[in-house]
Amino acid sequence: MKRIFFLIPVASIVLIGMTTQQIDKKVMDRGKKVYSQYCSPCHQADGSGVPGLNPPLEKTTHVLGNKSSLIKIILKGLNTHEEINGETYNNVMAPHNHLTDQQISDVLTYVRNSFGNKASLITVAEVKSVRAKTK
């Protein structure tokens, strides 16, 4: 009987570990490189953005919310005045549809897991699917 009570918590831990997505360090490194080149000039190295111009990437629903919406922002850009966390941002974001599906997957996974964020990764397949529907 003691063995059963011991095995249940162990089995639960194993199952939880199997369902949690592990983010590869290589993905984060590649994402950081893309972020440094294309995103940090506007959103800053620390993801804090620029008040009134470029929104922060830290703990916002744009970043942590719907993956498809976030992918579309990268692909199509954003030219509306967005209100995020009670502040309006007026700068236009150019589309970055020249980036590969891998680069978009990496950079968005990096952003969703940096600057105090903790969210699931974005896969190349998800980017590819959204890109196909966005054309």
C-alpha positions in Angstrom: 0.0 0.0 0.0 2.9 2.4 0.8 4.3 1.8 -2.7 1.1 2.9 -4.3 1.0 6.2 -2.4 4.7 6.8 -3.3 4.2 6.0 -7.0 1.2 8.4 -7.4 3.2 11.6 -6.7 6.1 10.4 -8.7 3.9 9.5 -11.7 2.2 12.9 -11.4 5.6 14.7 -11.5 6.7 12.8 -14.6 3.4 13.5 -16.4 3.6 17.2 -15.6 7.2 17.3 -16.8 6.2 15.6 -20.0 3.4 18.2 -20.8 5.5 21.3 -20.0 7.2 22.7 -23.0 10.9 23.0 -22.5 12.4 26.0 -24.4 15.7 25.1 -25.9 18.6 27.5 -25.1 19.5 27.5 -28.9 16.0 28.9 -29.6 16.4 31.6 -27.0 19.9 32.5 -28.3 18.7 32.7 -31.9 15.6 34.7 -30.8 17.8 37.2 -28.8 19.9 37.7 -31.9 16.9 38.5 -34.1 15.5 40.7 -31.3 18.7 42.7 -31.0 18.8 43.3 -34.8 15.2 44.1 -35.5 13.2 44.8 -32.3 15.5 46.4 -29.7 15.9 49.7 -31.6 12.2 50.5 -30.9 11.3 48.2 -28.0 14.6 48.7 -26.2 17.1 46.1 -25.1 15.1 45.4 -21.9 11.7 45.3 -23.7 10.5 48.4 -21.9 9.5 50.3 -25.1 9.4 54.1 -25.4 6.5 55.9 -23.7 3.9 57.2 -26.2 5.8 55.7 -29.2 6.7 52.0 -28.9 4.9 49.7 -26.5 6.6 47.6 -23.9 6.9 43.9 -24.4 6.9 43.1 -20.7 3.8 41.4 -19.4 1.3 42.7 -21.9 -1.6 40.8 -23.4 -0.2 41.5 -26.9 2.8 39.4 -26.0 1.3 36.8 -23.6 -2.1 36.5 -25.3 -3.2 35.0 -28.6 -0.3 33.6 -30.5 -1.8 34.1 -33.9 -2.4 37.8 -33.2 1.2 38.3 -32.2 2.5 36.5 -35.3 0.2 38.7 -37.5 1.7 41.8 -35.9 5.2 40.6 -37.0 4.0 39.7 -40.5 1.8 42.7 -41.2 3.1 45.4 -38.9 0.8 47.7 -36.9 -0.3 51.1 -37.9 -3.1 51.8 -35.4 -2.9 53.8 -32.2 -2.7 51.0 -29.6 -3.6 51.3 -26.0 -1.6 48.9 -23.8 -1.8 48.9 -20.1 -3.6 52.3 -20.1 -1.1 54.1 -22.4 -1.5 54.9 -26.1 1.4 54.2 -28.5 1.5 56.1 -31.7 4.5 54.8 -33.6 3.9 52.6 -36.7 5.5 49.2 -36.6 6.7 48.1 -40.1 5.9 44.6 -41.2 8.7 42.1 -40.7 7.4 39.5 -43.2 10.9 39.2 -44.7 11.9 37.2 -41.6 11.8 33.4 -42.0 9.3 31.3 -40.2 12.2 30.1 -38.0 13.3 33.6 -37.2 9.8 34.7 -36.2 9.3 31.5 -34.1 12.6 32.1 -32.3 12.1 35.9 -31.7 8.5 35.5 -30.4 9.5 32.6 -28.2 12.3 34.8 -26.9 10.1 37.8 -26.2 7.4 35.6 -24.6 10.0 34.3 -22.2 12.1 37.4 -21.5 11.5 40.7 -19.8 9.7 39.0 -16.9 7.4 37.1 -19.3 6.7 33.4 -19.1 4.6 31.8 -21.9 4.5 28.9 -24.2 6.8 28.8 -27.2 5.7 29.6 -30.7 6.5 26.9 -33.2 7.6 27.2 -36.8 4.4 25.4 -37.8 2.3 28.0 -36.1 4.1 30.8 -37.9 3.8 29.0 -41.2 0.0 28.5 -40.7 -0.6 32.1 -39.8 1.6 33.3 -42.7 -0.4 31.1 -45.2 -3.7 32.6 -43.9 -2.4 36.2 -43.8 -1.3 36.6 -47.5 
